Amino acid sequence: VLELRRLPQQSATAILVPRDDEAVMTLLTAFEERVGDHLAAFEGMSGAAVELALKHHERLRSPFAPHPPPPFCILVEIERSWAARDQEPSIDVLMEQVLAEIWDLPGGPLADAMPGRGSDFWALRHVLSESLAAEGRVVAFDLGFARADVMPFRRAMAEVLAQRHPEARICDFGHVGDGGVHFNLVLPRDSALARDPAPLRE
């Protein structure tokens, strides 16, 4: 199935910090309810992956400075296929309105939000893979789930790997809005597991 859409003429981007893993789906649903098909991206990024991107690409600015990256964050983007119109709130204003509404949701699913330039945020997202490779040996899995299963899978694997292979660092990211996860494990190059990562694939 091939779906064709007009190229976006307006876009607004933000990085979200969820209150915890359980809040991720709440945030996704909240955006879908408020902007519908104008939600163009809902990309999850682990703090470990972001940390390596900032380490190996010093030209990148951390959206979290002076603090370290949170355990998990989300790059969200909304867009319109038409140019700005008179008397219509700009798409940046729309993003601010949506974030303000989400701030007030019961339970406080949003711990922090940083609207900003899409080019800066996407530059961070696009160097994740090469940054992991610069750090160590990468064992990569491209996985798909029902969307609600993404965060429980991450939690379960973090517990298992901490017990069985504590040297394996989880540096995952992916299309949470579509249930996709690039589940990457970074191994120290001098570790025995890096020389033979077969147990990780079992």
Secondary structure as a PSIPRED ss2 file (coil, helix, strand):
# PSIPRED VFORMAT (PSIPRED V4.0)

   1 V C   1.000  0.000  0.000
   2 L C   1.000  0.000  0.000
   3 E C   1.000  0.000  0.000
   4 L C   1.000  0.000  0.000
   5 R C   1.000  0.000  0.000
   6 R C   1.000  0.000  0.000
   7 L C   1.000  0.000  0.000
   8 P C   1.000  0.000  0.000
   9 Q C   1.000  0.000  0.000
  10 Q E   0.000  0.000  1.000
  11 S E   0.000  0.000  1.000
  12 A E   0.000  0.000  1.000
  13 T E   0.000  0.000  1.000
  14 A E   0.000  0.000  1.000
  15 I E   0.000  0.000  1.000
  16 L E   0.000  0.000  1.000
  17 V E   0.000  0.000  1.000
  18 P E   0.000  0.000  1.000
  19 R C   1.000  0.000  0.000
  20 D C   1.000  0.000  0.000
  21 D C   1.000  0.000  0.000
  22 E C   1.000  0.000  0.000
  23 A H   0.000  1.000  0.000
  24 V H   0.000  1.000  0.000
  25 M H   0.000  1.000  0.000
  26 T H   0.000  1.000  0.000
  27 L H   0.000  1.000  0.000
  28 L H   0.000  1.000  0.000
  29 T H   0.000  1.000  0.000
  30 A H   0.000  1.000  0.000
  31 F H   0.000  1.000  0.000
  32 E H   0.000  1.000  0.000
  33 E H   0.000  1.000  0.000
  34 R H   0.000  1.000  0.000
  35 V H   0.000  1.000  0.000
  36 G H   0.000  1.000  0.000
  37 D H   0.000  1.000  0.000
  38 H H   0.000  1.000  0.000
  39 L E   0.000  0.000  1.000
  40 A E   0.000  0.000  1.000
  41 A E   0.000  0.000  1.000
  42 F E   0.000  0.000  1.000
  43 E E   0.000  0.000  1.000
  44 G E   0.000  0.000  1.000
  45 M E   0.000  0.000  1.000
  46 S E   0.000  0.000  1.000
  47 G H   0.000  1.000  0.000
  48 A H   0.000  1.000  0.000
  49 A H   0.000  1.000  0.000
  50 V H   0.000  1.000  0.000
  51 E H   0.000  1.000  0.000
  52 L H   0.000  1.000  0.000
  53 A H   0.000  1.000  0.000
  54 L H   0.000  1.000  0.000
  55 K H   0.000  1.000  0.000
  56 H H   0.000  1.000  0.000
  57 H C   1.000  0.000  0.000
  58 E C   1.000  0.000  0.000
  59 R C   1.000  0.000  0.000
  60 L C   1.000  0.000  0.000
  61 R C   1.000  0.000  0.000
  62 S C   1.000  0.000  0.000
  63 P C   1.000  0.000  0.000
  64 F C   1.000  0.000  0.000
  65 A C   1.000  0.000  0.000
  66 P C   1.000  0.000  0.000
  67 H C   1.000  0.000  0.000
  68 P C   1.000  0.000  0.000
  69 P C   1.000  0.000  0.000
  70 P C   1.000  0.000  0.000
  71 P C   1.000  0.000  0.000
  72 F E   0.000  0.000  1.000
  73 C E   0.000  0.000  1.000
  74 I E   0.000  0.000  1.000
  75 L E   0.000  0.000  1.000
  76 V E   0.000  0.000  1.000
  77 E E   0.000  0.000  1.000
  78 I E   0.000  0.000  1.000
  79 E E   0.000  0.000  1.000
  80 R E   0.000  0.000  1.000
  81 S C   1.000  0.000  0.000
  82 W C   1.000  0.000  0.000
  83 A C   1.000  0.000  0.000
  84 A C   1.000  0.000  0.000
  85 R C   1.000  0.000  0.000
  86 D C   1.000  0.000  0.000
  87 Q C   1.000  0.000  0.000
  88 E C   1.000  0.000  0.000
  89 P C   1.000  0.000  0.000
  90 S C   1.000  0.000  0.000
  91 I H   0.000  1.000  0.000
  92 D H   0.000  1.000  0.000
  93 V H   0.000  1.000  0.000
  94 L H   0.000  1.000  0.000
  95 M H   0.000  1.000  0.000
  96 E H   0.000  1.000  0.000
  97 Q H   0.000  1.000  0.000
  98 V H   0.000  1.000  0.000
  99 L H   0.000  1.000  0.000
 100 A H   0.000  1.000  0.000
 101 E H   0.000  1.000  0.000
 102 I H   0.000  1.000  0.000
 103 W H   0.000  1.000  0.000
 104 D C   1.000  0.000  0.000
 105 L C   1.000  0.000  0.000
 106 P C   1.000  0.000  0.000
 107 G C   1.000  0.000  0.000
 108 G C   1.000  0.000  0.000
 109 P C   1.000  0.000  0.000
 110 L E   0.000  0.000  1.000
 111 A E   0.000  0.000  1.000
 112 D E   0.000  0.000  1.000
 113 A E   0.000  0.000  1.000
 114 M E   0.000  0.000  1.000
 115 P E   0.000  0.000  1.000
 116 G E   0.000  0.000  1.000
 117 R C   1.000  0.000  0.000
 118 G H   0.000  1.000  0.000
 119 S H   0.000  1.000  0.000
 120 D H   0.000  1.000  0.000
 121 F H   0.000  1.000  0.000
 122 W H   0.000  1.000  0.000
 123 A H   0.000  1.000  0.000
 124 L H   0.000  1.000  0.000
 125 R H   0.000  1.000  0.000
 126 H H   0.000  1.000  0.000
 127 V C   1.000  0.000  0.000
 128 L H   0.000  1.000  0.000
 129 S H   0.000  1.000  0.000
 130 E H   0.000  1.000  0.000
 131 S H   0.000  1.000  0.000
 132 L H   0.000  1.000  0.000
 133 A H   0.000  1.000  0.000
 134 A H   0.000  1.000  0.000
 135 E H   0.000  1.000  0.000
 136 G C   1.000  0.000  0.000
 137 R E   0.000  0.000  1.000
 138 V E   0.000  0.000  1.000
 139 V E   0.000  0.000  1.000
 140 A E   0.000  0.000  1.000
 141 F E   0.000  0.000  1.000
 142 D E   0.000  0.000  1.000
 143 L E   0.000  0.000  1.000
 144 G E   0.000  0.000  1.000
 145 F C   1.000  0.000  0.000
 146 A C   1.000  0.000  0.000
 147 R H   0.000  1.000  0.000
 148 A H   0.000  1.000  0.000
 149 D H   0.000  1.000  0.000
 150 V H   0.000  1.000  0.000
 151 M H   0.000  1.000  0.000
 152 P H   0.000  1.000  0.000
 153 F H   0.000  1.000  0.000
 154 R H   0.000  1.000  0.000
 155 R H   0.000  1.000  0.000
 156 A H   0.000  1.000  0.000
 157 M H   0.000  1.000  0.000
 158 A H   0.000  1.000  0.000
 159 E H   0.000  1.000  0.000
 160 V H   0.000  1.000  0.000
 161 L H   0.000  1.000  0.000
 162 A H   0.000  1.000  0.000
 163 Q H   0.000  1.000  0.000
 164 R H   0.000  1.000  0.000
 165 H C   1.000  0.000  0.000
 166 P C   1.000  0.000  0.000
 167 E C   1.000  0.000  0.000
 168 A C   1.000  0.000  0.000
 169 R E   0.000  0.000  1.000
 170 I E   0.000  0.000  1.000
 171 C C   1.000  0.000  0.000
 172 D C   1.000  0.000  0.000
 173 F E   0.000  0.000  1.000
 174 G E   0.000  0.000  1.000
 175 H E   0.000  0.000  1.000
 176 V H   0.000  1.000  0.000
 177 G H   0.000  1.000  0.000
 178 D H   0.000  1.000  0.000
 179 G C   1.000  0.000  0.000
 180 G E   0.000  0.000  1.000
 181 V E   0.000  0.000  1.000
 182 H E   0.000  0.000  1.000
 183 F E   0.000  0.000  1.000
 184 N E   0.000  0.000  1.000
 185 L E   0.000  0.000  1.000
 186 V E   0.000  0.000  1.000
 187 L E   0.000  0.000  1.000
 188 P C   1.000  0.000  0.000
 189 R C   1.000  0.000  0.000
 190 D C   1.000  0.000  0.000
 191 S C   1.000  0.000  0.000
 192 A H   0.000  1.000  0.000
 193 L H   0.000  1.000  0.000
 194 A H   0.000  1.000  0.000
 195 R H   0.000  1.000  0.000
 196 D C   1.000  0.000  0.000
 197 P C   1.000  0.000  0.000
 198 A H   0.000  1.000  0.000
 199 P H   0.000  1.000  0.000
 200 L H   0.000  1.000  0.000
 201 R H   0.000  1.000  0.000
 202 E C   1.000  0.000  0.000
